[in-house]
Structures are given as structure tokens and as C-alpha cells.
């Protein structure tokens, strides 16, 4: 292999050279080399420092042409290429050539990226975020046997000694992007199931969810229980509170267990439902219930507090509830939450 690299490094950088670079990497892939061997051979071929970095794990390999670790000092990359696996960018390869680019650098990087993706897939687990929905379903289903669940989690790349949190998501953004944001440095897997996005992660950064995403975060260490909790928490997500951890719901989670016919028949819920044709009334009620204060609701709505007071008085008469009393405010909060659960 080293002899071949030496011969190829002196070729004229035209068509024949490009063909031989392709052949060189085909040979490496047939020999099933790992990432370290791939980087070492590439550095010898390119006659400059070669780097490989995987985004999911943060693993970085940087080798000089003589095969020595060149992790420091860090030189700027002269050219780069993404490593793509299953239509997802999982890392980067680059060259650090001190002079002008070699005409064959683009071909070399392209083939190096392809070979790196094959090595990651072979020696994985693969560090892509998107996962096989069947494996994800097996991991979170309450009907799965524990042995089958453990095997599914292992195939997804999760260590047996770490708890797996489940997140239920509704969003227009790609699931893999959301997954990498909320869990950038640890394993995270995503798959769509029955109209709901599922994220499996060992840690979840609640502050990292992008705008426009509604999510429920399970709290249990067992994936099947965490999935049930995540789905319940997602039902409570609103535009004002788009990310809801299940363990912060407390007694409110009990509302999700009330039969929907009983919820619809409740007079307070029916009164809130009657307001659904007026977005302004619902917005005012939501702001007041969320803040518990006329002045804070006014700040939220960008209105004068006297205007909000008039609206609340009108809403109280419509609902037959004194919203200025603590009991009336509690009734309105529960009714508004219960009505939203009907619209799940």
C-alpha cells in the first residue's frame, strides 16, 4: 500500500492520475481499512497533513505524511469535503497543504470522504442521527421484551449502562437537525413514527430546541415509559411553552387521563371552546392564565393594562366565572389546558 502511495504521488495531475486515485481508494475499501489506516494512507498519497473529524462523536484524526500524529499545532485546512452517510453529513475530511492546491486534491478528498463513510458504517455503530424506524419502535414499545429492547438500543449505538431519554416532537424542521442541536456530543437517534417525531438521547438540552418546534420530554429511565411520558408532555406544548418536560407537569398530567367525553361535557371547557372562534379572546385568556396578572398579561400582549382588564371582565361574563378571584383563575387555567388536550 505504501509503495502504491509513493508511485501515485508523483503522477501527472490529469485524467490518468485521477483514475489511479480512484483505484487507490477502491483498494483501501476492499481491504476494509479503518479510519486511522485510511487517514495514514491518504496523508502518504497527498504528501501533506490529512484530517478526519466525525461530528457525532467529536473524534478527530490528523496525520502527517510520515504517519505521525499531527494533532498540534493546528494548521488551517487548504481544502475540505463533507463525509455523508444515508444522506446526512456526519463529518469532514480535509487537507493541510502548505502551498497551492494540487490538481488532484478535489478527487482525493471526494474519494477519501466516500471511504471514510464506508469505514464509519462498517466499524460503527454508524454515527448518523436518522435511524431505522423499526429499531426505534422496538426500543420504545411497551410490548417489546427486555432482551429485544436491549438489542435494539445496542444496534442504535446506546451503551447498556446509560439511561435513554425519549423526546416526542412535532416540527417542520428535519429531525436529524433537531437531534444534533439538543444532544451535540452524545449519541442521538431520530425516526418518524405515526406522525410524531421520536428522538432518543442520553442527554437533552432543553434550551437548544429551535423556534417552531414543539416537544415533550420523557423523564423515566426506561425508553417505553419515557416514550409514554413524552407523548403526554407533547400534548401540553403550546406556542407560549413549546418544550414541556414531563416531570414538570406534576398533577397536570392527570388531565391527560380524563376521558375526552367527560372533558367536553364540562361547562368551563365548553365555555373555552365557545371562544375558539375569537383568536383575540383566546390569546387574552391564555396570557392572563399564564401570568396570573393583568399587568404582566398586558406586557405580553403589548396592550395597556386597562384594556386587558376590560377584556378579562368580558371573558369572565362569557364564561360565567369570576376571573379576578383565585378560584376563577384556577378554573380558567384547567379549562383552557383541558380544551387544548381535546385538540391534540
URKALIN-V508809 format. One record per pair of residues at least 24 apart in sequence whose ideal C-beta (glycine too) atoms are under 7 Angstrom apart, sorted by the first residue. I is the first residue (numbers start at 0). J is the second residue. Records with the same first field share a line. If there is no record, write none. Layout:
BEGIN
I->J + J
END
This chain:
BEGIN
0->40
1->43
4->40 + 43 + 44
7->44
8->44 + 46
12->101 + 102 + 103
16->103
17->103 + 106
20->103 + 106 + 107 + 110
21->110
24->110 + 111 + 114
27->114
28->114 + 117
31->121
32->118
33->118 + 122
34->60 + 115 + 118
35->60
37->114 + 115 + 118
38->62
39->66
41->111
42->66
44->107
45->94 + 107
47->94 + 95 + 96
48->74 + 95
49->94
50->76 + 92 + 93 + 95
51->90 + 92 + 115
52->90 + 91
53->89 + 90 + 119 + 126
54->89 + 90
55->89 + 126
56->126
57->184
78->104 + 108
80->108 + 109 + 112
81->112
82->112 + 115 + 116
83->116
84->116 + 119 + 120 + 125 + 127
85->127 + 129
87->127 + 128 + 129 + 175
89->119 + 126 + 127
90->115
124->156
128->175 + 178 + 179 + 187 + 188 + 189
129->174 + 175 + 189 + 190
130->155 + 188 + 189 + 190
132->190 + 191 + 192
135->188 + 190 + 192 + 197 + 199
136->192
138->199 + 222
139->165 + 197 + 222 + 223 + 226
140->223
141->223
143->223
148->222
155->188 + 199
156->186 + 188
157->186 + 201
161->201
162->201 + 220
163->199 + 201 + 222
164->200 + 201 + 203 + 216 + 217 + 225
165->197 + 199 + 217 + 222 + 225 + 226 + 229
166->198 + 200 + 203 + 214 + 216 + 229
167->195 + 197 + 214 + 215 + 229 + 230 + 233
168->195 + 196 + 198 + 212 + 214
169->195 + 196 + 213 + 233
170->196 + 211 + 212 + 213
171->211
172->209 + 211 + 212
174->198
177->208 + 209 + 212
180->207 + 209
181->207 + 208
205->242 + 244
208->242
212->241
213->241
214->241 + 242
215->243 + 245
216->244 + 245
217->245
218->244 + 245 + 246
231->255
234->340 + 343
235->336
237->339
239->285 + 289
251->336
254->336 + 337 + 340
255->340
259->341
262->337 + 341
263->341
267->318 + 320 + 330 + 334
268->334 + 337 + 338
270->317 + 318 + 319 + 334
271->334 + 335 + 338
272->338
280->314
283->307 + 310 + 311 + 314
284->314 + 331 + 335
285->335
287->311 + 322
288->328 + 331 + 332 + 335
291->328
END
